[in-house]
Amino acid sequence: MTGTKEKTTGRTARFWAGLLLGTLGAIAGLALSGAIDADTALVLMLVPVIQTIPLMRAAGRHRDGTAGGLCGKGEAQKRYTKRVALFTALYLLSFGILTFATTEGDPAFALRSVLAVLPGLAVIGIFWAVGRLIIEEQDEFIRMLVVRQSLIATGIALSAATVWGFLETADVVPHLDAYWVAVAWFLGLFAGAVSNRIEYGSWGAV
Amino acid sequence: MKNRLKVLRAERDWSQQALADRLEVSRQSVNAIETGRYDPSLPLAFRIADVFGMPIEAIFLRD
């Protein structure tokens, strides 16, 4: 664990930002070329989401000039990171089981329903972790940044879903499963962090 | 809202991190307050006043 942290803290924010953009580009390229299907793209989209964590940490270190966490303080942020890691692992596991069960067999309706709900519950866990961070964060400035970041993400996700829905009704764009709204929300968190950096000089904690 | 945080901190030869530790907040918070990007809540403003041993109105000024 310590070794991993040391390895993570050695990279610069520029490295992680480049890696994140490269990953996004690679996934988009694979998806658009038809090399991977939508399900695979969805699973792979978790990689850039996770990459935002070391990116924020590296950016925070760069600003602090210290080897601390995102914002120097941070028991609440440490708990948040652990919770997100846990629910991300549960998501990957449950989504893998669902994909395997539906492609390799034909489970009964009840079992299929339960398996289909589990990945959604894991993603809800990540939403819950963000909510707990807002409650538990003792630093009012950092808490404000997280709230601001979440509101920006929510605005982006709801706006994207609304516009896409009407475009879909008019047969302008293909159908997208509703869970892409959650993906848009996570990407919105990144936009929120960038907005925080520009407006307040700090990325925030998510 | 303007404030004299940077001057008061410099007079005591405190770094932003040192002041942040005394206030039990992040260094980013001190930086955001100092640069006028963020106005602290009343409880935090009282804590800042206590740390410097001055009344709030001697630290925070009207625009």
Interface residues (C-beta under 8 A of the other chain):
Chain A: R63 D64 T66 C71 G72 K73 G74 Q138 D139 E140 F141 I142 M144 E199 Y200 G201 S202
Chain B: Q17 A20 E24 V25 S26 R27 Q28 S29 N31 A32 I33 T35 R37 Y38 P40 S41 L44
